[in-house]
């Protein structure tokens, strides 16, 4: 029956926080921390099909699906559409989402002599996503901490040679 362009309204909730902390233990030894959790969830509603994208009135550009034209199938996490009694039938995946991410770095720097330093860096990243809408900040944060962490440890030695 040709291409269909389906649009919808999105209700999106995004929470993020950035933490930076710099501590100088001594003039030669410092610790720096950076952490940034991010959680975003979106739910789509009021699905409509584009009918005439350049129509003079906004309402004429779309056909808003009626309740008997669109049905959500929770087993497939998809919407099934039947436009008219004899019209085309098609489906599309549920576009709802929940995305969670955490990035952090911890850097210890020790200048053991002028111009020479030892750096120890620990980096951690976590990412979790779901094709379902979850507007609870608490459950999204819990799900983020349950996801597998990717840890990286880096050691860098910088030495100044003088003649």
ZADRENMI-702364 format. One record per residue: residue in three letters; x, y, z of N, C-alpha, C in turn. Coordinates in Angstrom, 2 decimals. Atoms other than C-alpha are relative to their C-alpha. Layout:
N
NODE:ALA:X:Y:Z:X:Y:Z:X:Y:Z
...
***
This chain:
163
NODE:UNK:0.82:-1.19:0.00:0.00:0.00:0.00:0.87:1.26:0.00
NODE:UNK:-0.89:-1.16:0.03:3.06:2.30:-0.18:0.57:0.32:1.37
NODE:UNK:-0.63:-0.41:-1.25:5.09:4.05:2.47:-0.98:0.74:0.89
NODE:UNK:0.79:-0.71:-1.00:3.50:5.34:5.64:0.97:0.71:0.92
NODE:UNK:-0.80:-0.76:-0.94:4.98:8.05:7.84:-0.84:0.23:1.24
NODE:UNK:0.77:-0.04:-1.24:3.76:7.66:11.40:0.74:0.90:0.98
NODE:UNK:-0.55:-0.94:-0.98:4.31:10.41:13.96:-0.77:-0.14:1.30
NODE:UNK:0.69:0.03:-1.28:3.38:10.82:17.59:0.52:1.11:0.90
NODE:UNK:-0.44:-0.96:-1.02:3.63:13.13:20.58:0.88:-0.75:0.99
NODE:UNK:-0.90:0.65:-0.96:6.47:12.40:22.98:-0.06:0.74:1.34
NODE:UNK:-0.13:-0.51:-1.36:6.46:12.86:26.74:1.34:-0.55:0.48
NODE:UNK:-1.36:0.44:-0.34:10.16:12.72:27.62:0.44:0.62:1.30
NODE:UNK:-0.53:-0.45:-1.28:11.69:12.97:31.07:1.49:-0.30:0.01
NODE:UNK:-1.45:0.17:-0.02:15.44:13.52:31.36:0.54:0.57:1.30
NODE:UNK:-0.65:-0.41:-1.24:17.49:13.73:34.55:1.50:-0.21:-0.19
NODE:UNK:-1.45:0.14:0.08:21.22:14.39:34.64:0.63:0.84:1.11
NODE:UNK:-0.75:-0.67:-1.05:23.80:15.53:37.12:1.47:-0.11:-0.35
NODE:UNK:-1.44:0.03:0.21:27.45:16.46:36.74:0.69:0.42:1.29
NODE:UNK:-0.73:-0.25:-1.24:29.78:16.29:39.72:1.48:0.10:-0.33
NODE:UNK:-1.45:-0.16:0.11:33.33:17.62:39.74:0.54:0.33:1.38
NODE:UNK:-0.62:-0.24:-1.30:35.59:17.55:42.75:1.51:-0.01:-0.19
NODE:UNK:-1.45:-0.10:0.05:39.22:18.70:42.95:0.49:0.20:1.43
NODE:UNK:-0.56:-0.08:-1.35:41.16:18.09:46.16:1.51:-0.01:-0.09
NODE:UNK:-1.46:-0.04:-0.08:44.76:19.11:46.76:0.39:-0.45:1.40
NODE:UNK:-0.43:0.54:-1.29:46.09:16.89:49.54:1.26:0.74:0.46
NODE:UNK:-1.21:-0.80:-0.19:49.52:18.56:49.30:0.23:0.72:-1.31
NODE:UNK:-0.28:-0.64:1.28:50.99:20.84:46.65:0.45:-0.99:-1.09
NODE:UNK:-0.51:0.99:0.96:52.44:17.70:45.02:-0.97:-1.16:-0.25
NODE:UNK:0.92:1.13:0.14:49.47:15.32:45.38:-1.44:0.51:-0.08
NODE:UNK:1.38:-0.45:0.21:45.99:15.98:43.96:-0.88:-1.17:-0.43
NODE:UNK:1.00:0.98:0.43:42.84:13.96:43.41:-1.13:0.78:-0.67
NODE:UNK:1.09:-0.62:0.74:40.19:14.84:40.85:-1.05:-1.07:-0.31
NODE:UNK:1.09:0.93:0.30:36.78:13.21:40.39:-1.00:0.70:-0.92
NODE:UNK:1.06:-0.46:0.88:34.22:13.61:37.62:-1.01:-1.14:-0.10
NODE:UNK:1.05:1.00:0.13:30.89:11.77:37.62:-1.23:0.62:-0.63
NODE:UNK:1.16:-0.53:0.69:27.84:12.15:35.41:-1.02:-1.09:-0.29
NODE:UNK:1.10:0.92:0.33:24.69:10.00:35.66:-1.02:0.71:-0.90
NODE:UNK:0.97:-0.53:0.96:22.07:10.45:32.92:-1.11:-1.03:-0.16
NODE:UNK:1.15:0.87:0.16:18.56:8.98:32.72:-1.02:0.73:-0.86
NODE:UNK:1.03:-0.61:0.85:16.00:9.64:29.98:-1.01:-1.07:-0.40
NODE:UNK:1.08:0.90:0.38:12.62:8.01:29.32:-0.99:0.76:-0.87
NODE:UNK:0.96:-0.63:0.89:10.11:8.71:26.58:-1.17:-0.91:-0.32
NODE:UNK:1.21:0.73:0.37:6.55:7.67:25.85:-0.68:0.75:-1.14
NODE:UNK:0.68:-0.58:1.17:4.82:8.25:22.52:-1.50:-0.27:0.09
NODE:UNK:1.46:0.11:0.01:1.07:8.88:22.26:-0.52:0.73:-1.23
NODE:UNK:0.70:-0.73:1.07:-1.45:10.28:19.77:0.66:-0.24:-1.36
NODE:UNK:-0.61:0.34:1.29:-0.09:8.42:16.76:-0.86:0.51:-1.15
NODE:UNK:0.70:-0.50:1.18:-0.98:9.89:13.40:0.83:-0.30:-1.23
NODE:UNK:-0.64:0.29:1.28:-0.19:9.20:9.77:0.01:1.28:-0.84
NODE:UNK:-0.09:-1.16:0.88:1.03:11.91:7.42:-0.83:-0.26:-1.25
NODE:UNK:0.84:0.15:1.19:-1.52:12.44:4.66:0.40:1.01:-1.08
NODE:UNK:-0.39:-1.05:0.95:-0.53:15.76:3.01:0.93:0.97:0.74
NODE:UNK:-0.93:-0.79:-0.82:2.64:17.28:4.52:0.07:1.48:-0.34
NODE:UNK:-0.06:-1.42:0.36:2.26:20.59:2.67:-1.39:0.64:-0.06
NODE:UNK:1.35:-0.56:-0.04:-1.44:21.17:3.30:0.03:1.37:0.67
NODE:UNK:0.00:-1.37:-0.52:-2.35:24.76:4.13:-0.34:0.07:1.49
NODE:UNK:0.29:0.01:-1.44:-3.76:23.87:7.57:0.69:-1.20:0.65
NODE:UNK:-0.72:1.04:-0.72:-1.93:21.85:10.16:-0.84:-1.27:0.15
NODE:UNK:0.89:1.14:-0.22:-4.93:19.59:10.86:-0.17:-0.85:-1.26
NODE:UNK:0.19:0.73:1.26:-5.14:18.62:7.18:1.23:-0.82:-0.39
NODE:UNK:-1.25:0.69:0.34:-1.58:17.27:7.16:0.05:-1.43:0.53
NODE:UNK:-0.09:1.28:-0.67:-2.31:14.23:9.32:-1.35:-0.66:0.15
NODE:UNK:1.18:0.77:-0.39:-4.80:11.48:10.03:0.31:-0.59:1.37
NODE:UNK:-0.18:0.51:-1.36:-5.01:10.84:13.79:-0.71:-1.35:0.09
NODE:UNK:0.59:1.33:-0.09:-5.56:7.12:14.37:-1.09:-0.03:1.07
NODE:UNK:1.09:0.20:-0.95:-8.86:6.30:16.04:0.31:-1.25:0.83
NODE:UNK:-0.24:1.14:-0.90:-9.03:3.74:18.87:-0.19:-1.34:-0.69
NODE:UNK:0.22:1.28:0.69:-10.36:1.04:16.52:0.98:-0.23:-1.15
NODE:UNK:-0.97:0.15:1.09:-7.54:1.63:13.99:1.37:-0.45:0.48
NODE:UNK:-1.32:0.32:-0.51:-4.52:1.08:16.25:-0.12:-0.76:1.32
NODE:UNK:0.05:0.84:-1.19:-3.91:-1.60:18.89:1.43:-0.33:0.40
NODE:UNK:-1.32:0.35:-0.52:-0.89:-2.18:21.12:0.04:-1.49:0.33
NODE:UNK:-0.21:1.42:-0.27:0.42:-5.77:21.25:1.16:-0.12:0.99
NODE:UNK:-1.08:0.04:-0.99:2.37:-6.18:24.53:0.97:-1.16:-0.19
NODE:UNK:-0.91:1.14:0.22:3.80:-9.58:23.55:1.08:0.35:-1.02
NODE:UNK:-0.95:-0.39:1.04:5.47:-8.11:20.47:0.60:1.38:0.26
NODE:UNK:-0.37:-1.39:-0.28:5.91:-4.62:21.99:-0.07:0.81:-1.30
NODE:UNK:0.20:-0.67:1.28:4.50:-3.26:18.74:-1.46:0.45:-0.11
NODE:UNK:1.35:-0.48:0.29:1.48:-1.39:17.43:-0.45:-0.59:-1.33
NODE:UNK:0.59:0.53:1.22:-0.80:-2.97:14.83:-1.05:1.00:-0.48
NODE:UNK:0.88:-1.01:0.57:-2.65:-0.63:12.50:-0.85:-0.61:-1.09
NODE:UNK:0.93:0.35:1.06:-5.72:-1.25:10.37:-0.76:1.28:-0.30
NODE:UNK:0.49:-1.35:0.27:-6.61:2.04:8.70:-1.49:0.09:-0.30
NODE:UNK:1.43:-0.01:0.34:-10.06:1.19:7.32:-0.46:-1.45:-0.11
NODE:UNK:0.53:1.37:0.08:-12.33:-1.82:6.96:0.74:-0.82:-1.05
NODE:UNK:-0.72:0.71:1.07:-10.67:-2.77:3.66:1.39:0.59:-0.22
NODE:UNK:-1.27:-0.70:0.17:-7.56:-0.63:4.16:1.20:-0.87:0.35
NODE:UNK:-1.22:0.77:-0.26:-3.97:-1.71:4.57:0.20:-0.28:1.49
NODE:UNK:-0.38:0.37:-1.37:-2.72:-3.45:7.68:1.52:0.01:0.08
NODE:UNK:-1.44:-0.02:-0.21:0.75:-2.88:9.06:0.28:0.17:1.48
NODE:UNK:-0.37:-0.17:-1.40:2.65:-2.66:12.31:1.31:0.75:0.09
NODE:UNK:-1.29:-0.64:-0.26:5.52:-0.74:13.84:0.37:-0.22:1.45
NODE:UNK:-0.49:0.23:-1.36:7.68:-1.25:16.91:-0.39:1.16:0.90
NODE:UNK:0.29:-1.02:-1.01:6.79:0.59:20.07:1.23:0.89:0.14
NODE:UNK:-1.17:-0.87:-0.08:9.07:3.65:20.06:0.35:0.46:1.42
NODE:UNK:-0.29:-0.40:-1.38:8.93:4.10:23.88:1.41:-0.47:0.38
NODE:UNK:-1.36:0.36:-0.38:12.32:3.97:25.59:0.32:0.46:1.42
NODE:UNK:-0.65:-0.43:-1.24:14.30:4.22:28.81:1.49:-0.20:-0.23
NODE:UNK:-1.44:0.04:0.23:18.00:5.05:28.49:0.71:0.51:1.24
NODE:UNK:-0.74:-0.36:-1.22:20.49:5.20:31.36:1.49:-0.09:-0.28
NODE:UNK:-1.45:0.02:0.22:24.19:6.05:31.39:0.71:0.67:1.17
NODE:UNK:-0.82:-0.58:-1.05:26.89:6.77:33.95:1.46:-0.02:-0.47
NODE:UNK:-1.41:-0.13:0.35:30.42:8.01:33.25:0.72:0.64:1.17
NODE:UNK:-0.77:-0.61:-1.08:33.07:8.70:35.87:1.49:-0.22:-0.20
NODE:UNK:-1.47:0.08:0.03:36.81:9.32:36.19:0.52:0.43:1.37
NODE:UNK:-0.70:-0.36:-1.22:39.03:9.41:39.25:1.48:0.06:-0.35
NODE:UNK:-1.40:-0.21:0.37:42.54:10.84:38.75:0.79:0.39:1.24
NODE:UNK:-0.93:-0.36:-1.07:45.32:10.83:41.33:1.31:0.40:-0.68
NODE:UNK:-1.24:-0.52:0.60:48.39:12.90:40.42:0.99:0.31:1.11
NODE:UNK:-1.06:-0.23:-0.98:51.64:12.86:42.36:1.24:0.50:-0.74
NODE:UNK:-1.21:-0.57:0.60:54.50:15.14:41.33:1.16:-0.33:0.95
NODE:UNK:-1.03:0.49:-0.91:57.40:13.24:42.85:1.30:0.79:-0.07
NODE:UNK:-1.07:-0.98:0.08:59.96:15.79:41.66:-0.42:1.03:-1.05
NODE:UNK:0.45:-1.03:0.95:59.63:19.06:39.68:0.06:-0.48:-1.45
NODE:UNK:0.08:0.40:1.41:58.45:18.29:36.14:-0.27:-1.48:-0.21
NODE:UNK:0.22:1.44:0.11:57.96:14.56:36.87:-1.21:-0.38:0.84
NODE:UNK:1.24:0.32:-0.71:54.62:13.04:37.84:-0.45:-1.42:-0.32
NODE:UNK:0.63:1.30:0.16:52.78:9.77:38.31:-1.51:0.23:0.02
NODE:UNK:1.45:-0.11:0.08:49.12:9.60:37.24:-0.59:-1.39:0.12
NODE:UNK:0.78:1.23:-0.08:46.71:6.84:38.24:-1.44:0.41:-0.28
NODE:UNK:1.35:-0.38:0.44:43.33:7.03:36.48:-0.89:-1.24:0.02
NODE:UNK:1.01:1.05:0.04:40.28:4.88:37.09:-1.24:0.59:-0.66
NODE:UNK:1.18:-0.45:0.74:37.40:5.25:34.66:-1.05:-1.10:0.03
NODE:UNK:1.09:0.97:0.01:34.01:3.58:34.89:-1.14:0.52:-0.85
NODE:UNK:1.16:-0.35:0.82:31.14:3.56:32.42:-1.05:-1.09:0.10
NODE:UNK:1.14:0.93:-0.02:27.71:1.96:32.56:-1.05:0.53:-0.98
NODE:UNK:1.08:-0.38:0.91:24.97:1.96:29.94:-1.07:-1.08:0.06
NODE:UNK:1.13:0.91:-0.02:21.52:0.40:30.09:-1.13:0.65:-0.78
NODE:UNK:1.16:-0.53:0.72:18.52:0.77:27.83:-1.08:-1.05:-0.08
NODE:UNK:1.16:0.88:0.06:15.06:-0.69:27.51:-0.99:0.58:-1.01
NODE:UNK:1.01:-0.50:0.94:12.37:-0.48:24.82:-1.34:0.29:0.68
NODE:UNK:1.23:-0.29:-0.75:9.81:0.22:27.57:0.15:1.31:0.74
NODE:UNK:0.02:-1.27:-0.71:8.85:3.50:29.18:-0.03:-0.25:1.50
NODE:UNK:-0.02:0.07:-1.46:9.74:3.83:32.87:0.27:1.40:0.50
NODE:UNK:-0.17:-1.38:-0.43:9.16:7.28:34.36:0.49:0.14:1.43
NODE:UNK:-0.47:-0.04:-1.38:10.39:6.34:37.85:1.51:0.22:0.03
NODE:UNK:-1.43:-0.28:-0.11:13.75:7.96:38.55:0.69:-1.07:0.86
NODE:UNK:-0.59:1.00:-0.89:14.39:5.47:41.38:0.25:-1.33:-0.69
NODE:UNK:-0.18:1.29:0.67:13.84:2.34:39.29:1.00:0.11:-1.15
NODE:UNK:-1.00:-0.18:1.06:15.89:3.78:36.40:1.41:0.03:0.58
NODE:UNK:-1.31:-0.03:-0.64:18.80:4.51:38.76:0.38:-1.39:0.49
NODE:UNK:-0.27:1.38:-0.42:18.49:1.01:40.26:0.42:-0.86:-1.19
NODE:UNK:-0.33:0.78:1.21:18.53:-0.49:36.76:1.38:0.38:-0.53
NODE:UNK:-1.32:-0.44:0.44:21.59:1.60:35.88:1.09:-0.66:0.83
NODE:UNK:-1.03:0.61:-0.86:23.54:0.28:38.89:0.04:-1.52:-0.13
NODE:UNK:-0.01:1.45:0.25:22.51:-3.30:38.01:0.71:-0.34:-1.30
NODE:UNK:-0.65:0.28:1.29:24.04:-2.95:34.54:1.50:-0.22:0.21
NODE:UNK:-1.43:0.33:-0.09:27.56:-4.24:33.93:0.84:1.27:-0.17
NODE:UNK:-0.90:-1.16:0.05:30.32:-1.73:34.52:1.20:-0.33:-0.89
NODE:UNK:-1.24:0.12:0.78:33.23:-1.17:32.16:1.04:0.85:0.72
NODE:UNK:-1.03:-0.68:-0.77:36.27:-0.31:34.25:1.31:0.02:-0.77
NODE:UNK:-1.31:-0.15:0.64:39.56:0.99:32.90:0.94:0.61:1.03
NODE:UNK:-1.03:-0.53:-0.89:42.71:1.52:34.97:1.20:0.37:-0.85
NODE:UNK:-1.12:-0.50:0.79:45.50:3.61:33.50:1.05:0.57:0.95
NODE:UNK:-1.10:-0.54:-0.78:48.91:4.39:34.97:0.96:0.67:-0.99
NODE:UNK:-0.89:-0.75:0.88:51.09:7.06:33.40:1.13:0.57:0.86
NODE:UNK:-1.17:-0.55:-0.67:54.61:7.98:34.45:0.63:1.02:-0.92
NODE:UNK:-0.61:-1.09:0.77:56.01:11.29:33.27:1.28:0.39:0.75
NODE:UNK:-1.28:-0.29:-0.65:59.68:11.92:33.97:0.74:1.08:-0.77
NODE:UNK:-0.74:-1.09:0.59:61.66:15.08:33.32:1.49:-0.30:0.10
NODE:UNK:-1.45:0.21:0.04:65.23:14.46:32.21:0.66:1.33:-0.23
NODE:UNK:-0.71:-1.26:0.18:67.55:17.41:32.63:1.49:-0.26:-0.11
NODE:UNK:-1.45:0.15:0.21:71.13:17.85:31.56:0.78:0.88:0.92
***
